[in-house]
Amino acid sequence: MERQQASEDLVQAGKQLVKAGLIARTWGNLSARIGRTDFVITPSGRAYDTLTPSEIVTAKIADGSYRGENKPSSEKGIHAAVYRHRPEIGFIVHTHQTNASVLSTLRRDIAGIDPAAAAVLGSSRIPCASYGLPGTKKLRRGVVEALSRSQGKAFLIASHGALCLGEDRSEAFNVATELERLSAALIMHRYLRESGHKRADWDGLRAAYLRALSSADPSFFASGPAVQPLYSSERAGGQFKLYLNGAPGDPFLEDEQSWLRVSLERPLEDNATIPPEAEIHRKIYRGFKGIRAIIHAASPDILAVSRTGRTVYPLLDDFAQIIGVNARVAAGSPPLQAATLIARRLRGRYAVMIEGNGALCCGPSRSDAAAAAQVLDKGCRAVIGSHFFGGARPIHPVEALLMRLVYLMAYSRKAVG
């Protein structure tokens, strides 16, 4: 394939994967073989919805080296290794897709794949590459070892994501799609087997997860209490905008009647015109100058895990990078009294679990806060899903801290640049 055509294929594949919900933001990476010696790969830190062919990077299959100003994905070594070991492969999709990532936390091969899925994936077994920190030789060696055990086209990478191969773009996309469908089906099948229930239902799965935790409050086992709005907000100089009517898909509604301007300086004890929950936001902004946006995240998976009252530990790399070494829990009411503890529990992190009421997710921008919410949602799905397989081992705290520091340093350099 010629370089220009391959670059255009990567751009179109990125858009296709985003639309299918298999890739988000800048996460994951794609590549295509061009001839015997080279491949093209997506650049580091570029969003797929605005990526152009001119930004695609050319690298060497022999060693992953490249030329040019654009920096390729940090996982270029994995792509190069695949092309060296599998000469028939012409396209690679590396994703952090949700349900395949849940299975990756188990850190073991998935066997006994049904014939229909095996026909698409190229094998009745999905190998899992051993764990290694992102971008490291250890991670690359784990992938190479997994490649040596299978001629299939779908692989898990422990506590990280998935690697999907194809002779061309179409096949690699089909493998990624089938892997996600199969992963969801395997999680649901395991829930039904462990619970004895007959109906495949995600709400039922979450309820069964809660029932299994003897330390959880029994009042949360069925539907639980209604979500209490903690609102979303955005810093604006010496004030912040508290958005009262935000929705899950749009927490920052710009209609001026939908938000209030709140001072960062004055406590809210005597202000009856502003919801008391605003004091939580005020305490966070006053405590952390780098935080400029806060989202109240209450997806079904986040809400379910918040109802356990437990700290959430990272089962996946992106959780450690974007959220931190864990997401601690704090009571959310009464808000005026809870605000100080919530801010304290957030220190060094971009999310804090609110007991029984979801989480507050933060970041230096709206986009970063939304990323934290998205990663926390997947991290909670991993906690819930892995429970039915006997649980998963969290990433070691030292490794989680290292990834968090590297992420913050990279973000800081990007912001300065």
Rosetta blueprint (number, residue, H / E / L):
1 M L
2 E L
3 R H
4 Q H
5 Q H
6 A H
7 S H
8 E H
9 D H
10 L H
11 V H
12 Q H
13 A H
14 G H
15 K H
16 Q H
17 L H
18 V H
19 K H
20 A L
21 G L
22 L L
23 I L
24 A L
25 R L
26 T L
27 W L
28 G L
29 N E
30 L E
31 S E
32 A E
33 R E
34 I E
35 G L
36 R L
37 T L
38 D E
39 F E
40 V E
41 I E
42 T L
43 P E
44 S L
45 G L
46 R L
47 A L
48 Y L
49 D L
50 T L
51 L L
52 T L
53 P H
54 S H
55 E H
56 I L
57 V E
58 T E
59 A E
60 K E
61 I L
62 A L
63 D L
64 G L
65 S L
66 Y E
67 R L
68 G L
69 E L
70 N L
71 K L
72 P E
73 S L
74 S L
75 E L
76 K H
77 G H
78 I H
79 H H
80 A H
81 A H
82 V H
83 Y H
84 R H
85 H H
86 R L
87 P L
88 E L
89 I L
90 G L
91 F E
92 I E
93 V E
94 H E
95 T E
96 H L
97 Q L
98 T H
99 N H
100 A H
101 S H
102 V H
103 L H
104 S H
105 T L
106 L L
107 R L
108 R L
109 D L
110 I E
111 A L
112 G L
113 I L
114 D L
115 P H
116 A H
117 A H
118 A H
119 A H
120 V H
121 L H
122 G L
123 S L
124 S L
125 R L
126 I E
127 P L
128 C E
129 A E
130 S L
131 Y L
132 G L
133 L L
134 P L
135 G L
136 T L
137 K H
138 K H
139 L H
140 R H
141 R H
142 G H
143 V H
144 V H
145 E H
146 A H
147 L H
148 S H
149 R L
150 S L
151 Q L
152 G L
153 K L
154 A E
155 F E
156 L E
157 I E
158 A L
159 S L
160 H L
161 G E
162 A E
163 L E
164 C E
165 L E
166 G E
167 E L
168 D L
169 R H
170 S H
171 E H
172 A H
173 F H
174 N H
175 V H
176 A H
177 T H
178 E H
179 L H
180 E H
181 R H
182 L H
183 S H
184 A H
185 A H
186 L H
187 I H
188 M H
189 H H
190 R H
191 Y H
192 L H
193 R H
194 E H
195 S H
196 G L
197 H L
198 K L
199 R L
200 A L
201 D L
202 W H
203 D H
204 G H
205 L H
206 R H
207 A H
208 A H
209 Y H
210 L H
211 R H
212 A H
213 L L
214 S L
215 S L
216 A L
217 D L
218 P H
219 S H
220 F H
221 F L
222 A L
223 S L
224 G L
225 P L
226 A L
227 V L
228 Q L
229 P L
230 L L
231 Y L
232 S E
233 S E
234 E E
235 R E
236 A E
237 G L
238 G L
239 Q E
240 F E
241 K E
242 L E
243 Y E
244 L L
245 N L
246 G L
247 A E
248 P L
249 G L
250 D E
251 P L
252 F L
253 L L
254 E L
255 D L
256 E H
257 Q H
258 S H
259 W E
260 L E
261 R E
262 V E
263 S E
264 L L
265 E L
266 R L
267 P L
268 L L
269 E L
270 D L
271 N L
272 A L
273 T L
274 I L
275 P L
276 P L
277 E L
278 A H
279 E H
280 I H
281 H H
282 R H
283 K H
284 I H
285 Y H
286 R H
287 G H
288 F L
289 K L
290 G L
291 I L
292 R L
293 A E
294 I E
295 I E
296 H E
297 A E
298 A L
299 S L
300 P H
301 D H
302 I H
303 L H
304 A H
305 V H
306 S H
307 R L
308 T L
309 G L
310 R L
311 T L
312 V E
313 Y L
314 P L
315 L L
316 L L
317 D H
318 D H
319 F H
320 A H
321 Q H
322 I H
323 I L
324 G L
325 V L
326 N L
327 A E
328 R L
329 V E
330 A E
331 A L
332 G L
333 S L
334 P L
335 P H
336 L H
337 Q H
338 A H
339 A H
340 T H
341 L H
342 I H
343 A H
344 R H
345 R H
346 L H
347 R L
348 G L
349 R L
350 Y L
351 A E
352 V E
353 M E
354 I E
355 E L
356 G L
357 N L
358 G L
359 A E
360 L E
361 C E
362 C E
363 G E
364 P L
365 S L
366 R H
367 S H
368 D H
369 A H
370 A H
371 A H
372 A H
373 A H
374 Q H
375 V H
376 L H
377 D H
378 K H
379 G H
380 C H
381 R H
382 A H
383 V H
384 I H
385 G H
386 S H
387 H H
388 F L
389 F L
390 G L
391 G L
392 A L
393 R L
394 P L
395 I L
396 H L
397 P H
398 V H
399 E H
400 A H
401 L H
402 L H
403 M H
404 R H
405 L H
406 V H
407 Y H
408 L H
409 M H
410 A H
411 Y H
412 S H
413 R H
414 K H
415 A H
416 V H
417 G L
